[in-house]
């Protein structure tokens, strides 16, 4: 039975790759790809897939639809010659390779190795004089041997594409492959790359509170070029008034500043700006932004120190391992000296990191106080005198409203008493009197001399309704005892 989850992932990757690359090829027509006439041919390995399923006695049509088919699209460009002739200028092939046999057997497919890749290229791009650019996407990835191999096919440029581990796509090509070819076989557009950067910034949102985010670290996390990450961070900062950018030492920092943009004062000199920054009174927004930028820079320095400490600790562990495994006294003394020096370096780095943490804490406290001042001023709260006046007015209004409500209640009571007549009062009294049922027939004397109402056939039937089910009816008694009747 086929692996349903692996098959669904492979089919999704196949559709995403071909959909994105076909759109890129259409955009490159006439710009990077020569030709005025274009021919598109679509093909797949559906026949081979059916043969695999038939060999394992799988004849499920629905299962066939859920499996990838190793589809490929070939776009060939032509230029018109004379009146009825045309000449091919080149071809672009976008192909997908998935180990179908592993999927049909029910196991997750492994990465494509060099032999599988070579056989696939020979099948989809046979040798010829026509210049071809081939982009092969493996839904399960490639081995390192396949990525690093120099694929020498005549008149053929090969680009390898595979899904990246943390989202997006990994494009592998030779150094001589033009940049537009790599972009053409990357199915992820610019907006999708920006969305990945936004997701990484949102995931590391806590770093914006304690420091800032470096464009270099984000680029390494999402596997994107630095230039594109810088553009994405600029777009993010433009959409959020609290986020600001700082460029220093060849890197871009994204940090959280004041929630309100500071008003630019072009006439202020540099000396006045510094004086205003450290003055007791001034523009809190400018101070918050400047201090936030400084905090972000200090946080980046602290993080670099932590990375260096981690490297030193790894080196220390490696030296300790060598000392335990080596029994030579000379070698052990040398290793011991190196370990002692590394521990001193770690202690110095920890001291520097501790100092940076203290500086960051002081700046964060000042930012917090300035933010409270700014928010308090922005609220425009009333003073004590105004609050007292409003409270007195509200109390007077409540007293007036209560007096009016009491007056209206007394007027409604008097009106109700006037509108009620004596006859209506007597009827209201009858509503509260006990119920009285008038006799249906003339009364007769009972054994005690009291008058009782005469029984009717209807009364007999009603009495029978109240008797149990096994009690014989009056008519049954007459049939059983004629004398009684």
N, C-alpha and C positions, 0 to 999 in steps of 0.2 A: 504494500500500500504506500502511496506517495506521501512524503512529509508535507502536510498541509501548510504549516507555518513557513517552512523554507520555500515552498513553491509560491506562496502568496508574496513573500518578500522579493523573490527573484522576478516575479511577474510585475510587481510594482516598480522595481528598479529598471526593468526593460522598458516599460511604458514611459517613465520619467526621462530616461536617457534619450530615447528616440524622439519623443515629443519636443524636448528642449533643443536637441541638435538640429532637427529639421527646421526649426524656426531660425536658428543661427545660420544655417546654410542658405535659407531664403534671403536673409539680410546681406549675406556676403556675395550674392550673385551680382555680377556687374561691377562690384567694388574690388573685392579681392580675388574673385573667380572669374576667369575670362569666359565669354560666350554671350551670344544673343538668343540662342535657342537652347532649351533645357529639356532633358528627358529624365524622368524618374522611374526607377524600377524597384519594386518591393518583392522581397523573397524571404523564405524562412526554412526551417528544418522540420516542418510539421510531418513530412513523410517518414523521416527517421524516428520521430517521436511516436508515431502510430505503430511502427514496426517494433519499437522497444516495448510498448504497452501490450501489443499482441503476443510477443514472446513470453510475457508473464501473465497472459490470460486476463488482461485488464481491458474491458471493452466499454468503459464508462465514458459517455460523451461529455457529461458535466465535468468529470475529472480532467478531460483533455482541454477544456476551456480554461481551467484554473492553473494550468502549467505554462511556463514560458516556452516560446517556440523558436528561440534563437533567431529573431527577425533581423533583417538588414535592409538598408535603403541605399541605392546607388543613384547618384545624381551626376549626369554627364552633360558637359557644356559643348556647344557646337557654334561655329561661325559659318555664315553662309558663303558659298563659293559659286560664282557665276549665277545661274538662274535656279537650277534644280539640285545643285550639289551642296553638301555641307561637310565641314571638317571638324573632327573632335578636337577640343582644346585641352581637356582634362576631365577627371572624374573624382568625385568625393564619395567615399563609402563609409557609412555609419553602421557598425555591426555589433551584435550582442552575442556573447558566448556564455553558456551555462552548462555545467556537467549534467546533462539530462538523465544519464543512466543512474546517477546517485539519487536524483529526485524520485525516479520511478521506483527504485528499490526501497525508498522510505528513509534514507539517511540524508543528512545535511551535506551539500556539496562542498568540497574543499577548494582551495585556491587553484587557479589554472597555472600549470607549470610551463616551461619553455617548449617542450615537445607538443603539447596540446595547442599552444599559441601558434607555433610554426605550421602545424597541419591546418589550422583554421585559416591562416593567412594564405596558404597555397590554394585553398578551396575557393575563397571569396575574391582573391586578387591574383589570378594567374599571370605569369610573365608576359610582357608585351611592351610595345613602344609607347603606349599611352601613359602619360603622367598621372599618377593616382595618389591621393591622400586618404589613408585608411585610419579610422578611429575605432578601436576594438574596446568594448566595455565588457568587463567580467562582473557578473552579479555577485560572485563570491570572492573577488579579489585575485591578485596575482602573487606568485612567489617572488622572492627577491631575485632569484636567478632570471626570471622572465622580465622583471623590471630593468635589471642592469645589463641585459644582453644587447649586443649590437645586431639588430635585425637588418641584414643586408639583402633586400629584395630590389631588383632592378626597377628604376623609375617609380619607386614606391616609398612614401613617407608614412611611418607608422606612429600612431599616438595611442597610448594605453590609458584607459579610464576605468576607475573603480570607485565604489562608494566609500567615503571617508568614515572613520570610526566615530567621530564626534559631529557628524552632519556634513553635508556638502559632498564634493567630489574631489578625488585625487587624480590629477592629470600628469602623466609621465611621458616625456618626449626628450629627444636628443637636444643638445645645445644648439645645433644648427637649424632647428625647426623654428620658423617665424612665430612671433607672439600671437598673430591673428589666427594661426592654425590651432594653437592651444586654446584660445578663447572660443573658437568655433565648435570644438568638441567638448566644451564645458557646458553641460545642460542647465546650470544654475545661472540665472540672470543677476544683474547688479542689485535689484531690489531684494531678491532672496538672500544675497550675501549680506546686505545691510540688516536684514531681519535677523540673521545669525549673530551679528555684532550686537544688536539690541538685546537679543536673548542672553548673550553672555554678560552684558552690562547689568541686566536685570538680575541675573543669577548671582552676580558679585556686588549686589547693591549695598551690602554692609560695608564694603571697602570705601564707598563714597562717604559714609558717615565718619569713619575713623581716619580716612586719608584721601586717597584718590586711586584712579585706574590708569595704568600706563598703556599706551597704544601698542608698544612692543609686546607686552605680556598678553594682551587680547589677540594680537595677530598670531602668536604662537599657539594660543588655545583654540582658535577657530580655523587655523591653517589658511590664512588669507594674506595677501600682500599688505605691507605697511601703508602704502599710499591709499589703498581702498579702505583700510581701517580708519585712517585719518579723516577721510571724507565721511565715513559713517559716523564718527564721533562728532564731527562738525554739525551734521544733520541732527544728531540727538541733542546737542547743546542748543541748537537753534529752536528746537521744539519744547524746551523746558527752561524757564527763566531762572531756575535755581542751579542749573548746571553751567559750568564755565570751563574753558580750555586754557591751558598754559603750555607753551612750547619752550623747552629749555634742554640744553645738552643733547640735542638731536632726537629728543623724544617728545611725545605729546601726552599731557596729563589731563584727565577729566576729573573734576572735583565739584563738590556741592558748595555753593556760596550762599549769598543772601537771597531770599525769595523775591525781592524787588530789585529791578535793575537800577543801578546807580546813575544819576544824572551826570553826564559828562561836562566837566568844566574845563574848556580848552585854555582859558586864560591863566589857569593855575600853573605855576612853575613846578619843577621837580622838588625844589627845597620846600615849597609850601605843601606839596602833597605829602612829603615825609613828616613835616611838622603837624599837618592835619591828622595823619594816621596815628601819631602817638600823643595827640592832645587829649585832654580830658573831655572836651566837647568837640563835636564835629559830625560828619556824615557817617552814621553807623553802617550804612550799606557798603561804602567803600572800605571801611575797616574790616567788615566781615569777609568781603571778597579777597582782600589782600591777605588776611590771616588764613583763610581757607586754602589759598594757593600755597602759602608757606607750609601749612600743615601737610598738604598733599606731597610736596617735595620732600619734607622730612620723612614721611611715611614710606616713600619710595627708597630713600637711602637706608632706612631701617630694614626694609624687606630684602634689599641687596646684602646687607650685613648678615641677615638670617640665612640667606642662601650660601654665603661664604662660610658661615659657621657649620652648616650642614656638610659642605664639601670637606672641611677640615675634620669633622667627626668621622666621615667615611674614610679619610686617609688615616686617621688614628686607629680605627678598627682594623684596617688592612695591615698596618704596621704591627699591631698587637698579634694578629693572626700569624704573620711571618715570624715574630719572636717566639711564639709558642711552638711553631713547627720546626724552627732551626735550633740546633743544640750547640752551635759554635759560640764560644764566649765572646770572641771579637765581634761577630755579627750581632749578637744580642746587645752588646754595649752600644754599638752604632744605632741600632733600632731604638734602644731606650732613650738615647740622646735626641733622636728625631721625635719620638713620642712626647718627651718633656717639652721640646720647643713648640710642638703643635698645641699642646695643652696651654702653654703660655699665650700663644696667639689666640686660642679660643677664649681665654679669660679676657684678653684685651678687647676682642670683638664683642663679647657680652657686655663689657663695661660701656663701650660706645653705644651699643643698642639700648642699654638701660638709660643712658643720658638722652638719647633721641626720644625714648618713650616718655621721659619726664618733660621734655620740651613740647612734645605733641600734646601731653595732658594739660600743660599750662595754656597752650594756644587754644585747645578745645574748650577749656573753661572760659577763657575770654570770649570766644565765639558764642558760647552759650549765653553769657551775660549780655553781650551786645544784641543777640537775637531777642532776648526777653525785653530789652529796652526798646528795640525797634517795633516789636509786636505791641507793646504797651502804648507807644505813641501812635501807632496806626489805628488803634481801637477808638481813640477820641472819646474816652469815658467822661461823664459829667462829674463836676466837682461836688464837694460835700454840701454846699449851700443849695445847689440846684437839686440834688437828691432829696434834701429836706423839704424844699418847696413842693416838689412833685408828690411826695408822700402826704403832705398836708392836704393838697388839692384832691388827691385820690380818696382820702378819708372823708372829706366833706362831700364828695360826690356819692360815696357809698351811703352816708347818712341820709342824704336827700332822696336817694333811690329807695331806701327802706321806708321812709315816711310816706312816699307816694304809693308804695305797694300796700301798706297798712290801710291807707285811705280807700284805695280801690277795693280791697277785700271787704271793708265795712259797707261800702255802697252796694256791692253785689248781694250781700246778705239781706239788707233791707228791701231791695227790689224783689228778691225771691219770696219774702213773706207777704208783700203787697199783692203779688200776682197770684197767690194761691187762694182759691175760694173755699167756702165752708163745705160745699158738696165734694170737692176734690179731697178735702181733709178727711171726710167720712169714708170715702173710697180707699184712701191710703190706710185708714184704720182697719177696713175689711181685709186688706192684704195681709195684715198681721194676725187676724183671727183664725182659730182652728177650723179644719175642713169639716163640712156638713153635707152628707149625701141624702137627698130627699127620697122617700119610699117610692118604689115603682108600682106597688099594688096596695090594696086596702089591707090593713092589719087584721089578724084574727087572734082569738084568745088562746093562750097556751095553757098547759096543765097548771101552771102557777097563777093563772089569772092575768098574766101580762100579755100585751098585744105583741105579736110577732108577725113579720111579713110572710105572706103565703109563698110557698115554693113553686116555681115554674119549671117546665122541662129544660129551659136553658140553664137554670140553677143546677139541675141534676147533672147536665153535661159538664158544667164548670167544675162540679165536685169530683166527677170522674177524672178530670184533668189532673187534679191534685193527688189522686190515689196512685199507689205503686202499679207497675206493669202487670204483676201476677194477680191483681184483684179483679174478679169478674165484674163485668159491667151490669147495669140495671136490666138491660134487655136479656142478657144471658141468665140472670137470676129468674126472670119470669118464665123463660123456657124450661129451666130446671125444676121450678116449683110453681106449677100453674095455680095452686091454691093460694099461694102468696099473692098472686096478682088479683 
